[in-house]
Amino acid sequence: MRPLAELDGRGVRAVLFDIDETLTTAGKLTAHAYSALERLHAAGKRTIAVTGRPAGWCDHIARMWPVDAVVGENGALYFLFTAGRLEKHYREPPQTRARNRERLAEVARTILAQVPGTALASDQAYRETDLAIDYCEDVPPLPLVAAEGIATLMRAAGMHAKLSSIHVNGWFGDYDKLAMTRQLFREQFAMDLDGVRAEVVYIGDSPNDAPMFGFFPHSVGVASVRRYAMPAFPSWITRGAGGAGFVQVADRLLAAR
């Protein structure tokens, strides 16, 4: 991972970013980070949140934040607010989502019984497609080895599983953040993501960002990305962690205009 100061931001047209501990800091969205997002959007950059957070959060983000769209639940859906109305697009049809919710509940009971100290994520009630197990947001922090154990149980049940900085997310279905971002660009922007990936910066911090880190040549990790072992790391790294790192990326891109 190279220092952010070596990133040439000329030609970047879109900024995609994770939320927890990438845009936020210790669970809070600071004024500086939100202002940086607003400045990017006002400068004509396409801004898209790509998060593991639930559909309920995505509804709010798409309506209220300076973003062009939000990909949520690790790629299960994307929402955008256009022409005065919210549009919702899902990877799976309604009947599949309903069937999978029953399966998720069974897996949740198994994990909570077998991994002491865990809990359902406080935002689970607002999720439509995945299971989020809290290992350090609203419970006393567990070590990463415990989080990996949760992911192992999910995979044994036939689920995809990814670690974020606060939750372990699991879902049934063949998708991830990158797959749904491809769909979003194709359906809403008439763009082949492979053809424009050099015009995109992706900013993240944890293993559920690895597909994006591996795909985008201009991928950036905020400083805390160093704590994880991942199949793909970002090309660049910031000095600051969380929202402070996001601000540094925004300043670098805006200075390159």
C-alpha positions in Angstrom: 0.0 0.0 0.0 1.5 3.3 -1.1 1.0 6.7 0.6 -2.0 8.6 -0.5 0.3 11.5 -1.5 1.3 9.4 -4.5 -2.2 9.1 -5.8 -2.9 11.1 -9.0 -6.5 12.0 -8.8 -6.9 13.6 -12.2 -9.5 11.9 -14.2 -11.4 10.5 -11.2 -15.2 10.9 -11.9 -16.7 8.8 -9.2 -16.0 8.2 -5.5 -17.4 5.0 -3.9 -17.0 4.5 -0.2 -17.8 2.3 2.7 -19.5 3.9 5.7 -18.5 2.3 9.1 -15.0 3.4 10.1 -14.4 4.7 6.6 -16.7 7.7 6.5 -17.5 7.5 10.2 -15.1 7.7 13.2 -15.8 5.5 16.3 -19.4 5.2 15.1 -20.0 8.9 14.5 -20.3 10.9 11.3 -18.3 14.0 11.9 -19.0 17.4 10.4 -15.6 17.3 8.6 -16.3 14.0 6.9 -19.8 14.9 5.9 -18.6 18.2 4.5 -15.9 16.4 2.5 -18.6 14.2 1.0 -20.7 17.3 0.2 -17.7 19.0 -1.4 -17.1 16.0 -3.7 -20.7 15.9 -4.8 -20.8 19.6 -5.4 -17.6 19.4 -7.5 -19.4 17.0 -9.9 -18.0 13.7 -8.6 -20.5 10.8 -8.6 -20.7 9.8 -5.0 -22.0 6.3 -4.0 -22.1 4.7 -0.6 -21.3 1.0 -0.7 -22.1 -0.5 2.7 -23.1 -3.5 4.8 -25.7 -1.4 6.6 -29.4 -2.3 6.3 -32.1 -1.3 3.9 -33.6 1.0 6.5 -30.4 3.0 6.7 -30.1 3.0 2.9 -33.6 4.6 2.6 -32.4 7.5 4.7 -29.0 7.8 3.1 -30.4 7.8 -0.5 -33.0 10.5 0.4 -30.9 12.8 2.7 -27.2 12.5 1.9 -25.3 14.1 -1.0 -25.0 10.8 -2.9 -26.1 9.5 -6.3 -27.0 6.1 -4.9 -26.3 3.7 -2.1 -25.5 0.0 -2.3 -26.6 -1.8 0.9 -26.5 -5.1 2.8 -23.2 -6.0 1.1 -24.6 -5.9 -2.4 -28.2 -7.2 -1.9 -29.8 -4.0 -3.0 -29.3 -0.4 -4.2 -31.4 2.6 -3.6 -31.4 6.0 -5.3 -33.5 9.1 -5.0 -34.4 10.5 -8.4 -37.1 12.8 -9.8 -38.4 13.3 -6.3 -38.9 9.6 -5.4 -37.0 6.8 -3.9 -36.2 3.8 -6.2 -35.4 0.4 -4.7 -33.7 -2.3 -6.6 -32.9 -5.8 -5.2 -30.6 -8.6 -6.3 -33.2 -11.4 -5.4 -37.0 -11.5 -6.0 -39.4 -11.0 -3.1 -40.2 -14.8 -2.7 -36.5 -15.6 -2.4 -35.9 -12.9 0.1 -38.8 -14.1 2.3 -37.6 -17.8 2.2 -34.0 -16.7 3.1 -35.2 -14.7 6.1 -36.5 -17.9 7.7 -33.1 -19.6 7.1 -31.2 -16.6 8.5 -33.2 -16.8 11.7 -32.1 -20.4 12.2 -28.4 -19.6 11.6 -28.7 -16.7 14.1 -29.9 -18.9 16.8 -27.0 -21.3 16.3 -24.4 -18.6 16.3 -25.7 -16.8 19.4 -25.7 -20.2 21.3 -22.2 -21.2 20.2 -20.3 -17.9 20.4 -20.7 -16.2 23.8 -20.6 -12.4 23.9 -22.2 -11.9 20.5 -25.6 -10.4 19.8 -27.8 -9.6 16.8 -26.8 -6.3 15.4 -29.0 -3.4 16.7 -29.9 -2.7 13.1 -31.0 -6.2 12.3 -34.7 -5.2 12.4 -34.1 -2.9 9.4 -32.4 -5.6 7.3 -34.2 -7.4 4.4 -31.7 -9.9 3.1 -28.8 -10.6 5.5 -27.8 -11.5 9.1 -25.6 -9.2 11.0 -23.9 -10.4 14.2 -22.4 -7.8 16.4 -19.0 -8.5 17.8 -17.8 -5.0 18.8 -20.4 -2.3 18.2 -22.9 -2.6 21.1 -21.3 -5.6 22.8 -17.9 -5.6 24.6 -15.4 -6.1 21.8 -14.5 -9.6 20.9 -11.1 -10.5 19.3 -11.0 -11.0 15.5 -10.6 -14.7 16.0 -14.1 -14.8 17.5 -15.4 -12.8 14.5 -13.7 -15.4 12.2 -15.4 -18.1 14.1 -18.8 -16.5 13.4 -17.9 -16.3 9.7 -17.0 -20.0 9.8 -20.4 -21.0 11.2 -22.1 -18.9 8.5 -20.1 -20.5 5.7 -20.9 -24.0 7.2 -24.6 -23.1 6.8 -24.0 -22.4 3.1 -23.9 -18.6 3.5 -21.4 -16.0 2.2 -19.8 -14.2 5.2 -17.8 -11.1 5.4 -16.3 -9.1 8.3 -16.8 -5.4 8.7 -15.2 -3.3 11.4 -18.2 -3.9 13.7 -20.3 -6.9 12.4 -20.0 -10.2 10.7 -22.5 -10.2 7.9 -23.9 -13.4 6.2 -26.3 -14.0 3.4 -27.6 -16.5 1.0 -27.1 -15.6 -2.7 -24.3 -15.1 -5.1 -23.5 -11.5 -4.8 -21.2 -9.0 -3.0 -20.5 -5.3 -3.0 -18.8 -5.4 -6.4 -21.5 -7.4 -8.2 -24.2 -5.0 -7.2 -22.0 -2.0 -8.0 -21.6 -3.4 -11.5 -25.4 -3.7 -11.8 -26.0 -0.2 -10.5 -23.6 1.3 -13.1 -25.1 -0.7 -15.9 -28.7 0.0 -15.1 -28.6 3.6 -13.8 -25.6 5.2 -15.5 -25.4 3.1 -18.7 -21.7 2.3 -17.9 -19.7 -0.9 -18.0 -17.8 -0.8 -14.8 -14.8 -2.6 -16.3 -14.5 0.1 -18.8 -14.5 3.0 -16.4 -12.8 1.6 -13.3 -9.8 3.7 -13.7 -12.1 6.7 -13.3 -13.3 5.5 -9.9 -11.8 5.7 -6.4 -13.0 3.3 -3.8 -12.4 4.0 -0.1 -12.8 1.3 2.6 -11.4 -0.2 5.7 -12.2 -3.9 6.3 -12.5 -7.4 4.7 -15.9 -6.8 3.2 -14.3 -4.2 1.0 -11.7 -6.7 -0.4 -13.7 -7.4 -3.7 -13.6 -3.6 -4.3 -9.9 -3.3 -3.3 -9.0 -6.0 -5.8 -11.0 -4.6 -8.6 -10.3 -0.8 -8.6 -6.8 0.3 -9.4 -7.5 3.5 -7.4 -8.6 1.8 -4.2 -7.8 3.5 -0.9 -7.8 2.1 2.6 -8.0 4.4 5.7 -5.3 3.7 8.2 -7.1 1.1 10.2 -7.2 -1.3 7.3 -3.8 -2.6 8.5 -5.4 -4.6 11.3 -7.0 -7.1 9.0 -5.7 -10.0 7.0 -7.5 -9.9 3.6 -7.3 -11.5 0.1 -6.8 -8.1 -1.5 -5.5 -4.9 -0.1 -6.0 -1.3 -1.4 -3.4 0.3 -3.6 -3.1 3.4 -1.3 -3.4 4.1 2.4 -4.2 7.3 4.3 -2.4 8.6 7.4 -5.8 9.2 9.2 -8.2 6.5 10.3 -12.0 6.6 9.8 -13.5 9.9 8.7 -10.1 11.7 9.0 -8.8 9.4 6.3 -11.9 10.0 4.1 -11.3 13.8 4.4 -7.7 13.3 3.2 -8.8 11.4 0.1 -11.4 14.1 -0.7 -8.9 16.9 -0.3 -6.5 15.0 -2.6 -9.1 14.5 -5.3 -10.4 18.0 -5.2 -6.8 19.5 -5.3 -6.2 17.5 -8.5 -8.9 19.2 -10.5 
